[in-house]
Amino acid sequence: MFPKLKKKLSRAWLFLSDFKPILLSHHPNCEKYSKHVYHLGKYKLCIGCFTLYPTIVLTIIFTLLFIELKVENIVIIFNVSFLFFTPLILNILGFTKYKFLKVFSKISLGIGIGLYVIAVFSLPFHPIFKILTLFEINMYIGIIAYIRAKHIKKDCAQCDFQGDWDNCPGMKPIRDKLYQHGFRHKTPKSA
């Protein structure tokens, strides 16, 4: 049993190591995406992830430390959380191509999600209702992921490589490793 588990963990580690160049940035490793990441020395960190998730955690911590969680406050927190989701409009309208607005949008969304999570878990409702209510967060995150995927496709379509990641200098090293380690298989080109 343990050798199988060890082999699976080894494969998972190898898979992650193949993605190492973009593991923290989540974007193709090219100049077109330099405004989508924070540059910290040789590391590139996704603006969305490295702004959104820490903001969620900090919002939850500060809310728990500084706000008394009585029912009246929880209801206010729940309602106010939705105001922080309004910058999603910036994503939908494409204004988050400006780094400042992208960061602002992620901070606002992180605060909204943090407040929403606190409110949902603090309200005196049945746990099933709480879990179902948290699916709304997935909807917001899903909208952002969909918009991000469309923008990546659009940016790649405007490039000389036209989204051909097997030849794109920003993705080719990653794809080559995935082929080499058997995580991807080349499909024969049709004649």
VMD Tcl script that draws the C-alpha trace (Angstrom):
set ca {
  {0.00 0.00 0.00}
  {2.73 2.49 0.96}
  {4.78 2.01 -2.22}
  {1.69 2.90 -4.30}
  {1.04 5.97 -2.17}
  {4.71 6.94 -2.35}
  {4.62 6.59 -6.16}
  {1.46 8.72 -6.42}
  {2.94 11.41 -4.19}
  {6.14 11.33 -6.23}
  {4.12 11.80 -9.47}
  {2.15 14.66 -7.91}
  {5.41 16.34 -6.84}
  {6.85 15.87 -10.34}
  {3.70 17.39 -11.87}
  {3.98 20.44 -9.61}
  {7.68 20.77 -10.40}
  {6.84 20.81 -14.13}
  {4.63 23.84 -13.46}
  {7.22 25.51 -11.23}
  {7.89 28.44 -13.62}
  {4.22 29.50 -13.44}
  {3.12 27.85 -10.20}
  {2.88 31.15 -8.34}
  {2.00 33.38 -11.29}
  {-0.72 31.30 -12.99}
  {-0.04 33.10 -16.26}
  {2.13 32.28 -19.26}
  {5.69 33.33 -18.57}
  {5.93 36.13 -21.13}
  {6.03 39.92 -21.33}
  {2.33 40.20 -22.29}
  {1.45 39.02 -18.78}
  {3.94 41.10 -16.80}
  {1.12 43.42 -15.65}
  {-0.81 40.43 -14.29}
  {1.83 39.58 -11.70}
  {3.83 41.10 -8.87}
  {7.56 40.94 -9.57}
  {9.54 40.02 -6.46}
  {13.12 39.40 -7.52}
  {13.10 36.35 -9.76}
  {9.61 35.36 -8.59}
  {6.35 36.29 -10.26}
  {3.23 36.15 -8.09}
  {-0.32 36.27 -9.43}
  {-1.88 39.62 -8.51}
  {-5.29 38.02 -8.12}
  {-4.30 35.20 -5.80}
  {-1.67 37.06 -3.80}
  {-4.05 39.96 -3.20}
  {-7.40 38.20 -2.86}
  {-6.58 35.33 -0.48}
  {-4.48 37.29 2.05}
  {-7.21 39.96 2.08}
  {-9.84 37.31 2.86}
  {-7.74 35.93 5.73}
  {-6.95 39.40 7.15}
  {-10.61 40.44 6.91}
  {-11.71 37.34 8.82}
  {-9.02 37.86 11.49}
  {-9.74 41.58 11.98}
  {-13.50 41.01 12.00}
  {-13.18 38.33 14.66}
  {-10.83 40.53 16.72}
  {-12.64 43.86 16.52}
  {-16.35 43.26 15.90}
  {-18.72 41.79 18.41}
  {-20.54 38.99 16.63}
  {-24.05 39.55 17.92}
  {-26.95 38.92 15.55}
  {-27.51 42.60 14.65}
  {-23.84 43.06 13.69}
  {-23.78 39.80 11.75}
  {-26.79 40.88 9.68}
  {-25.07 44.21 8.95}
  {-21.82 42.41 8.03}
  {-23.76 40.07 5.73}
  {-25.46 42.96 3.90}
  {-22.32 45.13 3.73}
  {-20.32 42.22 2.28}
  {-22.28 42.53 -0.97}
  {-21.13 46.14 -1.45}
  {-17.56 44.85 -1.71}
  {-18.54 42.58 -4.61}
  {-19.44 45.54 -6.85}
  {-15.89 45.89 -8.27}
  {-16.66 42.69 -10.18}
  {-18.14 45.17 -12.64}
  {-14.57 46.40 -13.28}
  {-13.60 42.84 -14.27}
  {-16.64 42.41 -16.50}
  {-16.02 45.74 -18.27}
  {-12.32 44.95 -18.74}
  {-11.00 47.84 -16.62}
  {-8.82 45.51 -14.57}
  {-6.23 45.67 -17.34}
  {-5.00 48.63 -15.30}
  {-2.92 47.24 -12.44}
  {-4.26 49.70 -9.83}
  {-7.88 48.77 -10.61}
  {-7.01 45.07 -10.64}
  {-5.46 45.32 -7.17}
  {-8.35 47.48 -5.91}
  {-10.86 44.96 -7.28}
  {-9.11 42.02 -5.60}
  {-8.83 43.83 -2.24}
  {-12.49 44.78 -2.34}
  {-13.55 41.29 -3.34}
  {-11.35 39.80 -0.59}
  {-13.00 42.02 2.03}
  {-16.44 41.07 0.69}
  {-15.69 37.35 0.76}
  {-14.15 37.56 4.23}
  {-17.17 39.42 5.64}
  {-19.57 37.08 3.87}
  {-17.85 33.96 5.26}
  {-17.88 35.40 8.81}
  {-21.57 36.29 8.50}
  {-22.61 32.94 7.06}
  {-20.78 30.93 9.72}
  {-22.01 33.21 12.52}
  {-25.70 33.37 11.63}
  {-27.84 30.92 13.59}
  {-28.85 28.76 10.61}
  {-28.68 25.04 9.95}
  {-25.20 23.91 8.76}
  {-26.65 22.65 5.44}
  {-27.99 26.16 4.73}
  {-24.59 27.63 5.58}
  {-22.83 25.29 3.17}
  {-25.34 26.00 0.40}
  {-24.97 29.72 1.00}
  {-21.20 29.47 0.57}
  {-21.77 28.20 -2.98}
  {-22.54 31.84 -3.85}
  {-18.85 32.56 -3.28}
  {-18.05 29.92 -5.89}
  {-20.27 31.81 -8.31}
  {-18.30 35.03 -7.81}
  {-14.95 33.27 -8.06}
  {-16.26 31.38 -11.11}
  {-17.17 34.64 -12.83}
  {-13.67 35.97 -12.23}
  {-12.06 32.72 -13.45}
  {-14.19 32.76 -16.60}
  {-13.30 36.39 -17.34}
  {-9.61 35.66 -16.67}
  {-9.65 32.66 -19.01}
  {-11.25 34.76 -21.76}
  {-8.64 37.49 -21.31}
  {-5.78 34.98 -21.43}
  {-7.23 33.49 -24.63}
  {-7.62 36.97 -26.13}
  {-4.08 38.01 -25.16}
  {-2.63 34.78 -26.55}
  {-4.61 35.18 -29.79}
  {-2.96 38.59 -30.34}
  {0.52 37.10 -29.93}
  {2.66 35.77 -32.79}
  {2.26 32.24 -31.40}
  {-1.57 32.51 -31.36}
  {-1.95 30.41 -28.20}
  {0.23 27.59 -29.57}
  {1.74 26.75 -26.20}
  {3.85 23.94 -27.64}
  {5.92 26.63 -29.42}
  {5.34 29.71 -27.25}
  {8.62 30.60 -25.47}
  {6.69 31.36 -22.27}
  {4.99 27.96 -22.14}
  {7.14 25.61 -24.25}
  {9.53 24.61 -21.43}
  {6.55 23.68 -19.25}
  {4.77 21.78 -22.01}
  {7.99 19.95 -22.93}
  {8.35 18.72 -19.35}
  {4.70 17.64 -19.25}
  {5.23 15.60 -22.42}
  {8.54 14.22 -21.17}
  {7.01 13.04 -17.89}
  {3.88 11.61 -19.51}
  {1.35 14.10 -18.16}
  {0.44 15.20 -21.69}
  {0.56 13.33 -24.96}
  {1.11 14.92 -28.34}
  {-1.75 14.42 -30.73}
  {-0.73 13.67 -34.29}
  {-1.36 16.58 -36.63}
  {-4.02 15.83 -39.21}
  {-2.97 16.06 -42.82}
}
mol new
graphics top color blue
foreach p $ca { graphics top sphere $p radius 0.5 }
foreach p [lrange $ca 0 end-1] q [lrange $ca 1 end] { graphics top cylinder $p $q radius 0.2 }
display resetview
